[in-house]
Amino acid sequence: MTKKILFSFLLLITICANSNAQVYKNSALYKTILSKDSLLFNVGFNTCDIKQFEILLSDNLKFYHDRDGISDKTKFLYDLKNGLCKSPETRQVKRILVKESTEIFPLYRNGVLYGAVHNGEHLFYEERESQPGIAKFSNVWQLENGEWKLTTSFSFDHQPYDNNKTENPIFDTDIEIEKWLKQNKIPTMGLGIIENGVVTQVKVFGEITKGVTAPYNTVFNVASLTKPVTAIVALKLVSLSKWNLDEPVYKYWTDPDIANDPRNKKLTTRLILSHQTGFPNWRWMNDDKKLHFQFDPGTKYQYSGEGMEYLRKVLEKKFHKSLQKLANELIFQPLKMTDTRYVWDKNVDVSRLAIGYDKDGKPYETVKNNKPNAADDLLTTIEDYGKFLVSVLNSDGLTDKVFEEMTSNQVPSSKGKHFGLGFEIYDLDNEAYALSHGGSDNGVQTLVFLLPKTKQGIIIFTNSDTGASVFESLLKHYLGTNGQKIVDIETK
């Protein structure tokens, strides 16, 4: 180690020694720094997204490497572009944080937080199935004009990793997770974690096609996770006083199949969003392929995609806009959900699309809707859907009254649960509750949970008929006690 590196490293140690004790794992600072680390490496380094480095690196960056010397921001980006990322489509190098090694120390000036030191270890894989190397690191993050920037970084003590020294839990290494997915015959899985009302983790595991790593912004068909988006479109219109939850919708449109049935005049947005329409899931399930009431609206729960499609046609008739355009205006554009759409169009990046597979690994035909389906086939990414769920947690664009209606028990569903408006509600005791929805189609198994009281959430997208096999382990690991309660409700 050169004298300059040694001096800087000793200075860093002195800073840590004179700063406050390391922060707790559930603190906002800890989660913020881990989120920045994830963006820097899981998004930036592992996928060669140079823009993430340009955003997160300070213009005054100093990077010290025990083998490659000292770099400033310009040299670091040049070496990255012309070295490891020269051929991103074939590169195999991957960095994984050893989570249990993480230490984060706050830095204060005159009692005001201005930065943090992140110490830890990380693994580097040169090939997907190779033995990794391990190194220590110390990163200094500072607030520059209100934004967290990496200003100083040390990477040192590089050596081969002895996998026999410790047994890492499955969720502490991405490589182990990918092996687990292979065992469950899941080609691609997207995972998003929300903590304190912020998306702190966006990861995609597996391959997009044979031999090609799935990018962090893989596009998934999320099946019935379309329904919560449609529900929020309607609830935002209610919050804007442009729509009424309890107004009969026949005033704007009536399906010809039920025009002569007086029960059509009982249908309201509230009954549709809580699945109390009396419709089957889909009309094509009936012998005559036509829509019929199976019971009086508002008398009990029955899950129905037809109900959501009914609402789409009513809204489009009333506002003279497609559901796609309404969602663009109310949700997708304000939240910058640039990879989310109801319809298949020229903007779909097929190179990032996770096609669906059956349990034997055979691909299904890709659904390409030329008009919105309010209940099914939304295309989105973990990052985009995470933005959407955070906005739901924060009640963005919803009045307090509408949010209360959405999260209130509207009708009993199953296993002691209830349906609210757009989401199913799990009672977790002590006034805690979870909002949930899932999606299931050929080659699609998806699931989300939100915990409004603690501002937590989890997003799971998979592209296989076998995808649901990993849900239980993920819920228990990432949601802890509440995850176990959810599993207990579903398995009782």
Secondary structure, 3 states (H helix, E strand, C coil): CCHHHHHHHHHHHHHHHHCCCCCCCCCHHHHHHHHHHHHHHHHHHCCCCHHHHHHHEEEEEEEEECCCEEEEHHHHHHHHHHCCCCCCCCCCCEEEEEEEEEEEEEEEECCEEEEEEEEEEEEEECCCCCCCEEEEEEEEEEEECCEEEEEEEEEEEEEECCCCCCCCCHHHCHHHHHHHHHHCCCCEEEEEEEECCEEEEEEEEEEEECCEECCCCCEEECHHHHHHHHHHHHHHHHHCCCCCCCCEHHHCCCCHHHCCCHHHHHCEHHHHHCCCCCCCCCHHHCCCCCCCCCCCCCCCCCCCHHHHHHHHHHHHHHHCCCHHHHHHHHHHCCCCCCCCECCCCCCCCHHHECCCECCCCCECCCCCCCCCCCCCCCEECHHHHHHHHHHHHCCCCCCHHHHHHHCCCCEECCCCCEECCCCEEEECCCCCEEEEEEEEECCEEEEEEEECCCCEEEEEEECECCHHHHHHHHHHHHHHHHHHHHHHHHHC
